Amino acid sequence: MRIHHLNCGCMCPFGGRLFDGNSHGLFAHLVCHCWLIETERDGLVLVDTGFGSADVESPDRIASFFRKLNNIKFEHALTAVSKVRALGFAPSDVRHIVLTHLDFDHAGGLSDFPDATVHVMQSEYRAAKVLEGWRATRRYRETQWQRRLDWQFYEPLGEQWKGFSGVMPVRGLHEEILMVPLPGHSSGHAGIAVPSQGQWKLHAGDAYFHHDEVHKPRRHCPPGLRFYQRMMDEDHAVRVNTQNRLRALALTEPDQVQIICSHDAAELRGVQSMSSRQYAAS
């Protein structure tokens, strides 16, 4: 399987380096790191979608609080459907979309791929439908996905994988793609694991926001991202435990498992460069 590392969204909250640890100037730079996976028998598989074309055309699909806080840049060129076309594929080639969760910045492009089956944790979908509390009514935007008909839901009842329990293969695929429960950030948050280029790659979604939270012996996170994570936590203690387990995996098996998150721009640039070198050498 070949994985394309795509940036399907741009958020530039105020704070610069104090927010994201990397940026110069007054504004930070957060990406929406999605995967487009080329399989041999199952067409294209998209992991998360970032913002969609309908979000660009109607930004009020996103809650005003998050539009302003995140200073979202709505651009058609950054949508997953534009990135898919730029790679020479048609939107209909995307047969499956596997979601880490249903937050507005991960599921906005669902409507751009009407032929795809959508895979998500059952508890995540339930929370997005029930909308309990201030945070849920703003993080979940049903207008992004309310017309979807083809869903596959998952309960954390699978096998063990790399110290994580309840891991399930994504249904309907000949290729091995795993749904890995990574709870805490949202009600049904999950990571997506794929074997590629001789190692496992784990898209950890929003289980962490900054590379040094899991790839250093001692956790480091810039204050802005630390605040944002805490604000978005469905269960803070559980999210911290999930992050600690990811850190242990990253430090003990760095050659066997490559772990990435959704919003670290520097991390995305690094894996894009590494991926280009690997495929060029193969």
CORTAZI-V141986 format. One record per residue. N is the residue number from 0. OMEGA is omega in whole degrees, 0 to 359 (* if undefined). D_LAST is the distance of its C-alpha to the last C-alpha in Angstrom with 1 decimal. Layout:
# CORTAZI-V141986
n=<N,N>
omega=<OMEGA,OMEGA>
d_last=<D_LAST,D_LAST>
This chain:
# CORTAZI-V141986
n=<0,1,2,3,4,5,6,7,8,9,10,11,12,13,14,15,16,17,18,19,20,21,22,23,24,25,26,27,28,29,30,31,32,33,34,35,36,37,38,39,40,41,42,43,44,45,46,47,48,49,50,51,52,53,54,55,56,57,58,59,60,61,62,63,64,65,66,67,68,69,70,71,72,73,74,75,76,77,78,79,80,81,82,83,84,85,86,87,88,89,90,91,92,93,94,95,96,97,98,99,100,101,102,103,104,105,106,107,108,109,110,111,112,113,114,115,116,117,118,119,120,121,122,123,124,125,126,127,128,129,130,131,132,133,134,135,136,137,138,139,140,141,142,143,144,145,146,147,148,149,150,151,152,153,154,155,156,157,158,159,160,161,162,163,164,165,166,167,168,169,170,171,172,173,174,175,176,177,178,179,180,181,182,183,184,185,186,187,188,189,190,191,192,193,194,195,196,197,198,199,200,201,202,203,204,205,206,207,208,209,210,211,212,213,214,215,216,217,218,219,220,221,222,223,224,225,226,227,228,229,230,231,232,233,234,235,236,237,238,239,240,241,242,243,244,245,246,247,248,249,250,251,252,253,254,255,256,257,258,259,260,261,262,263,264,265,266,267,268,269,270,271,272,273,274,275,276,277,278,279,280,281>
omega=<175,180,171,180,187,169,185,176,180,176,187,181,178,175,178,184,179,179,188,177,186,192,172,180,188,188,176,180,177,179,170,187,178,174,165,186,173,177,181,188,188,181,180,175,180,176,188,184,187,177,182,181,178,175,179,182,180,183,181,169,177,180,182,181,183,174,184,181,185,180,186,177,183,182,180,183,182,181,180,182,176,179,178,179,181,178,177,180,174,177,180,177,177,185,184,172,181,187,169,175,189,176,186,183,178,186,185,183,182,183,179,183,187,182,186,169,182,182,182,176,182,182,177,179,180,180,180,178,184,177,178,173,184,184,183,182,181,181,181,183,186,178,179,188,187,181,177,181,187,181,168,183,186,171,182,186,185,187,174,175,175,179,178,183,177,185,186,172,176,186,174,182,170,181,181,173,188,171,186,179,177,192,173,181,176,188,181,182,181,169,180,183,184,172,182,176,174,177,172,172,183,173,186,177,181,175,168,184,183,186,186,175,182,185,175,180,177,184,172,178,178,186,180,179,178,177,183,178,182,179,185,183,169,177,188,182,179,179,178,178,177,181,178,179,175,179,178,179,181,184,182,182,184,181,182,184,173,184,177,177,188,197,182,184,180,178,178,179,181,182,175,179,180,180,179,179,181,182,177,182,185,*>
d_last=<12.5,11.3,13.6,15.1,17.4,20.6,23.8,26.6,29.6,31.3,34.2,36.1,38.8,41.4,40.9,38.0,36.8,39.4,37.8,34.0,33.9,31.9,33.6,36.1,39.3,41.2,38.5,35.5,32.3,30.8,28.0,27.4,23.8,22.8,19.7,18.8,16.9,15.6,16.6,16.6,20.4,22.0,21.2,20.5,21.6,22.9,23.6,26.7,27.8,29.3,32.2,32.9,34.4,37.8,37.7,37.3,40.2,42.3,41.6,44.6,42.5,41.4,44.3,46.0,45.7,41.9,41.7,43.9,42.6,39.0,39.7,37.2,35.9,36.0,33.7,32.4,29.3,28.3,28.8,26.1,27.3,26.9,23.4,22.6,24.3,22.6,19.2,20.9,22.0,25.6,27.2,28.1,24.5,24.6,26.1,26.2,26.9,26.8,28.9,29.2,32.8,35.1,35.9,36.5,33.4,31.1,32.7,34.0,31.6,32.5,34.9,32.3,30.7,33.7,31.9,29.8,30.9,31.3,30.7,32.6,34.8,38.3,40.0,38.1,39.3,42.8,43.0,41.9,44.7,47.4,46.9,49.0,49.8,49.2,45.5,44.5,46.3,44.3,40.8,40.8,41.4,42.1,42.3,38.5,38.1,41.6,41.0,38.1,39.1,36.1,35.5,34.2,35.8,34.8,37.0,35.8,36.7,33.4,31.9,31.0,27.5,26.8,30.5,30.9,33.2,33.7,30.0,29.6,26.9,26.9,29.1,28.3,24.6,22.9,19.9,20.7,21.6,24.4,27.4,28.3,31.8,32.0,35.7,37.8,36.7,37.9,39.6,36.5,33.6,30.4,26.8,23.9,21.3,18.0,15.5,11.9,8.9,11.3,14.3,17.0,17.4,21.0,22.5,25.9,27.7,30.8,31.2,30.8,30.8,29.8,27.0,29.5,31.3,28.8,26.6,29.6,32.2,34.9,34.5,34.8,35.2,36.9,40.3,39.6,36.7,38.7,41.6,39.5,38.0,41.5,42.9,40.4,40.5,41.9,42.5,42.0,42.4,39.9,37.3,37.8,37.3,34.1,32.8,33.9,32.0,28.8,29.5,30.0,26.7,24.8,26.6,26.4,22.9,20.8,17.8,18.2,19.1,18.2,21.4,22.0,25.2,26.4,28.3,27.0,26.0,24.7,22.6,21.1,20.3,18.6,16.3,15.5,14.6,12.5,10.7,10.1,8.7,6.3,5.1,5.6,3.8,0.0>
